[in-house]
Amino acid sequence: MQSGMINKVAVTAANVIDSKGVNNVCPSQGAVYADKGYCDKHARIPAANHGCHLASIKKNNRIGKNKDLDKYYSSIRSPYERVFSKSNHRVRYLGIAKNQFTEFMYAIGFNLKRWVVLAEESPPKFAS
């Protein structure tokens, strides 16, 4: 998500913890900067299987918590948090399929708005 665009969308049931859903949205390579909900083995193992480095902020009671490293991870995550701050965590429909479609359409709308902003920032270059 280098440009602030949404790349993957996944909806899970309410009784599934966030770290178990990382398998659905993990990229094929690179680093994933995540919050405290992803600092357990349910997130680490699928990320390693995808070839990703999971850079998650550790919970306060974890061994090896490094506040400076967590502050660095937070500074990297902060520009992308606006994508998730605008989303509503409540669902409108019953069933995962309908809600998955709704979130997918929301992501398309968000990406179109973001694309307009990115297009204004970098005007096309014409060869002369």
Summary of the structure (lengths in Angstrom):
residues: 128
radius of gyration: 17.0
end to end distance: 32.7
largest distance: 60.9
contacts: 278
relative contact order: 0.15
helix: 51%
strand: 8%
